[in-house]
Amino acid sequence: MRKISTVAAACLLAASLLPPAAQAQRRIDPAAAKLPDGDGKIAVIENCAGVCHPASRFVNLKKSPAEWHKTVMSMVARGAQLFPEDVVTLTNYLGTYLSDSSGPPETK
């Protein structure tokens, strides 16, 4: 019985040493499956959905590209650690696929 307690304690200690972002990234967000396919979807999943909040908070929102940019920058101001190219990728994806316009551009 003592061996099981030692192993359990070691696992708990190891999990507690992970940075919060790494712990959060391990969560599976079922609402992320509702995100439209497109350039940037993986970045949205890796940086937003299930990391800071569930995708269900934004998957059905419709905003202009400018409004999405403002939203992404608000997340940066609140602590989201994004490189400038990540901001562009997220804004482009959200502004294209979750836009209040008629929908994503047609591919030729």
Secondary structure, DSSP 4 states (H G I P E B T S, - for coil): -HHHHHHHHHHHHHHHHS-HHHHHHTS--GGGGGSPPSTTHHHHHHHTBTTTB-GGGTTT--B-HHHHHHHHHHHHHTT----HHHHHHHHHHHHHHSBSSS-SPPP-
